Amino acid sequence: MTPVFLLLLLFFTAQYAADEANELDESPAVSDVLEKVNDGLRNLVFGDIAQNVQRNADPCTSTGCAWPKRGSYVRVPVAISSRYTTTERNIIIRSLVSFHKYTCIRFVWRRWYHRHYLYFYSGSGCWSYVGRQSRGQAVSLKKNGCLYKGTVQHEVLHALGFHHEQVRSDRDKYIQILTNNIIPGKEHNFDKENTNNLATPYDFNSVMHYSKYAFSKNRKPTILARSDPNLDFGRAKSMSSNDVARINKLYRCSV
């Protein structure tokens, strides 16, 4: 890492720690942000995933879409659009640095020799691809809608290879999908995927879990917890301990 990046990293790590200690998080739940900001957008699957190949960790992480690990760390190059203000860029940077505290993921500034990198820009909504793609990989974080720590973490988790919690392969043991309450044409957002669950428990507190009313046409639940139909969920504003554990298992972090 370059000296400039190290200085930035030290600054934002310290700033993140201070923010975390003093933070009164008034940001909306990630699930609510995604459903509101992405309403009407086409060419997205599962609400906020850009379509490519159909790849929770996605099974493709075992065949090429995981980010490479060298030594103790997984270094993920990033570039951030200059169209963001300094304040907006700092929200993204602090959210990225939050991964450094608990995992072996390290975000570094993209240099000319980095073929694969994440490019954060203000597109039409909040969305990402699942797993590492080819060359410059877009992560859309729309201004005035997506710039919250939990939303950035959610889209970055997609880019690291993780799917939504409610579509994981064993979800039928834990939840029931109420198709009669889903907005017509949105049923595909609840399709079950062949995920690698990394021997971790189903997590209603995951930042990757949608709310029980996601894509509801009638304000009635579209997802129910089998253990407790009255359970409310999908209200996460940041990564859960299980989200962190999955990163560390997938990338074999010794944290």
N, C-alpha and C positions, 0 to 999 in steps of 0.2 A: 504494500500500500504506500502511496505517496505521502510525504510529510504533510501536504495540504489536507489530504483526506484524513490523516491521523488527527490533525488539529481539529478538524470539523467533527470527527467521530468523538473525540474527547469532550468537546464542547456540548454536542447534542446528547451524549450519554449522561453528562452531568445535568443538563437541562431536563432531560427525560426523567431522571431520578427525582429532581426537585418537583417537576410537574406531577409525578406519580404520588409523591408524598402529600402534596397540597391540593390535589385535583378534586374538584366537585364536578363530576361528570354529568353534564346536562345534555349530552348528545343523545339523539334518538337511537332506538334499537336498530342494529344493522339490517335486520329483516325488513323493517318499515322503510328504511332509506332506499333499499334496493327496489322494493316493489313500487314506491312512489316515483323515484327518479327514472326507472327503466320502463315505466308504463307506456305502452304503445310502440316500443322499439322492436323492430323485426331482426331476424337473423341471430337471435340469442336463444340458447336453450337453458333450461333450469333457471330462468330468470336473469342470469348475469354472466353466462358463459358463452364466449365467442365460439362459433362452430368451426371445427377442423376435423380431425379424426375423433371418433368416440373413444375415448380413453377412460373421512374417508380417504386413502390414497388410490389414485387411479391405477389400474393394472399396468399402464404403459410405463410406470416408474421402474418396472423391472426390465424393460426392454428399450430404454433410451430417452425417456422424457424427464428423468430426474436430473437435477443439476449436479455436476461432478464435484466430488470431494477430493481435496488435495491436502494431505496432512491431517490436521485436526479440524479444519474448517471447510465449509461450503461457501465459496465466494461467488456472489451473484452480482455481476455488473449492472449498474442502473444509470439511466439518464432521465432528467426531469425537464419537461418543456419550459422554455424561457417565458412562455405566456402566463405562467403562474406568477403571482406577486411573491415577494419575499416571505410574507406571512403564510401564504398557501404552500410554498415550497417547504417551509419549516414544519408544517403539519405532516407532510409526507415523510420528511426526513426523520422526525421524531417517532413516527409510526414504524419506520423501517428499523430504527435503532432499538425499538422495543423487542425485536427478535434477538438482538445481540445479548440481552441480559440472561435469557433462559435457554438458548439453543446454540448450535454451532454454525448457524447461518450468519454470514457476514456480507452486508451489502457494500459494494465498493463502486466508486465512480467509473463509468465506462471509459476505457481508453481505445485508441484507434485499432488496436490489435484484438479487441474483444469481438468475436463474431456473434456470440449469443449474449443478449442483455435485455433487461426490461426497460421499456420506454414509457414513462408516465406522462400522460397528456390529458387535457380537458376535452374529452370527446362527448358523444351524445349518450351520457349515462355512466353507470358504474359497471364495468365488466372486465373480464380477463379470459385468457385461454387457460386450459388445464395442463399443467406440466410445461417443461421447456420446449419451445418451438424453434423454428429455424430463424437465425439472425435476429434482427431487431423485433422484439415482441411487445406489442402494445398492451398497456394496462390503462383503461380509460377511467379517469376520476374527474368527473364534471365539476367545474366550479359551481358554487352555490347549490350544493346538493350532496356531493360525495366525500367531501373533505372532513372526515372524522376518523379518529384513530381506528375504531373497530371496522369501519368500511375499508380502509386501506389494508388492514390486517387480513380481512376476508378475501379481498382480491389477490393479495400476495400469496395467501395460502392456496388459492387456485393455481397460481403460477408455479408454486412449489410442487404441485401434483395432487392436491386434495380436492375432493368433491364435496357436495353438500351432505350434511348428516342424514337428512330424511330420505335420501335416495340410496344409502348404503345397502349392501347386499342382504344383510340380516335384519333390515328395518321392520319386517312384518312381525317379528317377535315383540316389538316395542311400540309400534304405532299402527293406527288404522287410517287409511286414506279415504275420506268421504267424497267420492267422485261427484255425487249429486249436488254438492255445494260449490264446485269449482267453476270458474268462469269458462264458458264454452271456448274451446281453442287453446286453453291454458293447461290442459290435462298432461301434456308432455313434460311439464315442469315437475311432475311427481313420478316419472318413470324410474323404476329401480335400476341401479347400475351394478355391474360386476366389480365391486370395489375390494381392495385389500384393506381390511379393517385393522391390521397390525396388532391383533389380540388386545385391543382396547375396548372399553365398554361403550355402549351407546350413550350419547351425551346430550341431554336436553339443554344444557347450558353452553354448548359449543357456539362459537361465533359463526359457525357454518350451518347452524340450524335455523330454518325458517319458522315463522310464528304459526300458531295453530289456526290462524285465519288467513294465511297466505293465499292470494288469488281467489278469495271467496266472492261469490256472486250475490250473496244474500246475508252477509254478516254472520253467517253460521260457520262453525269450524270446518276446515278442510283436512286437518290432521288432529287425531286424538291419541293421547297416551293410553296404551292398554292397561297399564298399572293404575291409572287414575284419570278418568275422562275429564275431570275438572282441573287437571294440571295445566298451568299456563307456562309457556316456554317460547323460545325464539326471541328473547328480550336481551340477549347478550350485547354488550357494548365494547367488549375486548375479548381476547383469546382466553379460553378456559385452561385449566391445568391439563385436561385431556388433549386439547389442541396442541399444547406445547409438547406433551408426551409423544404424540404421534409424529411430530417433526423430528424429535430426537430418535425415535425408533426407525423411521424411514431413512434418515440420513446417518444413523449410527453415531449420534453425538455422544461424547463422553462428558456430559455436563453434570 
